[in-house]
């Protein structure tokens, strides 16, 4: 039986976790196993446990899918457990890549849709050998198709395992796809059967076998398993967890925003649809309905809180799924903090009376009232109970404060600048507020990272002056965008298509790891730039290279070979400029500068060698040997300032090693073209790393990841623009899950983002700051915020009397009714930026604005 611990605050889930450990401690040599959704939650939980207990030790954290698959393989029968690696997504793509190129698959009419895509031609039924020759671009398309298919099969393994079981048994008519002809997706089933022929694997049988062996292999299972902070899970995993709970302790700590059962609530849109359908049904049966209308019938639909109904679909489905299992519920729900308590009893950070009872009082802010509305499943827009007629309501008195801020800006830069000024004001007002109490989330963190670096400061070392920039850390960034060395290596892989422009190659030399490797310092770079400008070096290695790009009409002018030849001959010929064989020789290089010229020529020669050899296809092992060798030839592990580059180089080396390991597990030994290697490494480097720079004692900027609802005093969300959030992922045309009817437990990017926004609302303890780009920076036209922000604004307007439109008419006091949206000036140097409720602190922009006014 599953022990379920629902709570509306993450702090209370931690309290329950600690209480369980105190009441039922494990043995000294037993690890506490805690399953979390991501590294960010693990980091917060580890710090919180250490703060609560004084130390966090003997804890093992795991991710849900990895932990459960490993546990299933541990307790399943040996004959049922294959080598798992061939069915992991990274390995499966190489197996599919090889299968799609087989002659039997290419000539199979069922695979015509897939084959036509990557070959770019009609499938030929004849056995012509030349018809099966493919170019490098076709290989790349086949690899990219294999990657997408591997991702789909991984989704099928978790959310539609019965489909894979049916395919393995030769059944290609799938449940839920009755409206689609079998021929459109039969090829996916046949492809799965080809994978099974290589290595037998049935996830359904493996699951059933593991469940049957739980009793006999109980000693291989951790005595207690805790799932912390998860708000959704596939039905397959819940079945397995329920089976585990019959033999070991299973504790599920679930963040639930509402203490009432809300698994059956409906959105207002669904309610209208249901009433409309009922009205039509009554109309068709009018002779039996005796004139009864739909409104007079007791329609079993309930909206409750509209925000919870609209944003909480993911959590609602999860609660519905949990009803199918026997659980022991231990609930701990808490209202938002009260304004005041008994004067003779101290209150802790969570508004609980120390050594006493929680006291009911007036809620201190609109944010807390909003959180309590969600908690109690109540609607602040509901008509006043004193009214007899539901249609007539007493207008609510406007309740407006600064606990919820909605800001409109013209650009992403202004969003970050407005946030920085707002936070400085918050620090002035609340002396207990620290940078680590602030979380800033962005749908696309990479779009905001350059502006964050420009406005905030990275770390504490640069803080100085009366109005310092706030320290921050940016989490979830990909190494391709955050690490210059990794970005440079990725760009070096594209050298065969490069023009070898002078600015591009000098940018490589400005990297400390490259410059130190070739014994070039910053002063040398200035000198080299002057030489190349004097030698008129623009682009192109030599005549041959330029002709390969422009054709036979190209000449050797402005190439590296011509410019370096003039410098080298001038160094050897005379101390002044001379014309020799109709070529101007330059005398810029003198004395010991000849060594520097030699280092520059060595660098160009090394890049030329790298470019020439990149164009040859190799096996994975050969690529590893070649790339690691060139990595050592181009980059130094320690730069001139004795700063180590080990971490950056290790990221590159691990990615290259991963390519070899995945190909080895897939038994893939064919040659791989450069295009595929570049695509593989680019995808690897583009993945965000959630384990770095998250909660390091500064203002934390991060991406919006599911199930990371960590409490902070101030939570800010930037980039809430219409069409950009909730984020949407266009499904693939052959994604069968998107073509079938959704089932309970299915994940969607849009549903994840809506629930993320709900978690942001309930996780903010003091302030919730929302920002979007509400004005066009070119013409100042109004732009709409995200749909979730519009829903929140509508609720605040109808429930708490907020006004979101500018009213030019003056009221009795002679003041116009202003909008609750805080509109920021378009430019940082505008005079309006230094007026209003949160004026800017930046004196530099103010001086610039005043200088511009004086000049006019």
Number of C-alpha atoms within 10 A of each C-alpha: 18 22 17 19 22 24 25 25 26 22 16 20 23 19 15 19 19 16 12 12 11 10 8 10 12 13 9 7 7 13 17 20 18 22 24 21 22 20 18 25 21 22 17 16 22 17 15 17 17 13 11 13 10 10 12 14 12 12 12 11 22 18 15 18 15 10 14 16 14 12 15 21 19 17 24 21 14 9 7 16 19 15 12 13 15 22 22 17 20 21 24 24 27 24 24 22 22 17 17 20 18 12 12 11 19 21 17 15 15 17 22 16 15 19 22 13 14 20 21 13 10 11 18 14 11 8 10 9 8 7 13 16 10 13 10 14 15 15 19 21 18 23 23 18 20 23 21 16 22 23 17 18 22 17 17 17 19 17 21 21 18 17 20 24 17 16 20 20 10 12 13 19 18 19 12 15 15 10 8 14 10 13 13 12 20 17 20 23 20 18 18 15 19 17 18 15 11 10 13 14 21 19 17 17 14 20 20 13 18 24 19 15 15 21 16 9 13 14 11 11 17 15 17 18 20 18 20 24 27 22 19 23 21 18 19 16 17 17 14 16 20 17 19 21 18 13 15 20 16 22 23 24 25 23 23 27 27 22 17 11 12 23 18 14 23 23 21 17 11 15 17 13 12 17 17 13 13 17 16 13 13 18 16 11 12 13 9 10 12 9 11 13 14 18 10 7 10 7 12 10 16 15 21 20 26 23 21 26 23 20 22 25 19 22 25 22 20 21 19 15 18 15 10 10 12 13 17 12 12 13 18 16 18 18 19 23 25 18 12 14 18 12 7 6 13 13 18 9 8 15 18 18 16 11 9 11 9 17 14 12 12 12 17 16 21 18 24 23 18 26 23 20 21 26 23 16 23 17 18 19 19 13 18 15 10 9 11 10 10 11 7 10 15 10 13 16 10 14 13 16 13 14 17 23 17 20 20 26 26 23 17 19 20 20 23 23 21 24 22 19 17 18 21 18 16 16 13 10 10 10 8 8 15 14 18 18 18 23 24 22 21 21 21 18 23 19 13 21 21 14 16 23 15 13 19 19 19 19 15 13 8 12 15 9 7 7 11 14 20 20 21 28 23 27 23 23 24 18 21 21 16 17 15 16 22 20 15 15 17 18 15 17 20 15 17 16 10 16 15 21 15 18 12 13 15 14 11 20 21 15 16 24 22 23 25 20 21 20 14 19 15 12 8 15 17 10 14 19 15 13 20 17 12 13 22 17 21 18 21 24 22 17 18 15 19 21 15 11 13 11 11 11 7 14 15 17 17 18 24 25 18 19 25 21 17 22 24 19 18 23 22 14 15 13 14 11 15 17 11 12 7 7 12 16 25 26 20 20 21 15 7 8 15 16 13 19 20 14 17 20 17 13 21 17 13 14 19 16 12 20 18 11 13 21 16 12 18 18 15 25 17 13 23 18 13 15 17 15 11 14 16 12 16 19 21 20 20 16 18 15 8 8 11 14 16 12 11 15 20 13 16 23 15 11 18 22 17 18 21 20 17 22 22 17 19 21 14 18 15 12 14 19 21 21 19 19 19 16 15 18 18 18 12 19 22 14 13 19 16 20 15 16 19 24 24 16 17 23 25 22 26 27 20 21 18 20 21 21 25 20 20 19 16 22 24 23 23 22 25 23 21 19 12 14 21 22 17 13 9 8 11 13 8 16 17 19 19 13 15 15 10 12 14 16 18 19 16 14 13 14 20 23 22 22 23 21 21 21 24 23 22 25 25 25 23 18 23 22 21 22 27 24 26 23 20 14 14 7 7 11 10 13 16 16 22 19 17 21 20 13 15 13 19 18 20 22 18 16 20 21 17 21 19 17 11 12 13 10 10 10 10 7 6 8 11 13 15 13 13 20 19 17 17 24 17 18 17 21 21 16 16 14 22 18 10 10 10 18 16 23 18 17 12 10 18 18 12 14 17 14 12 11 10 8 7 6
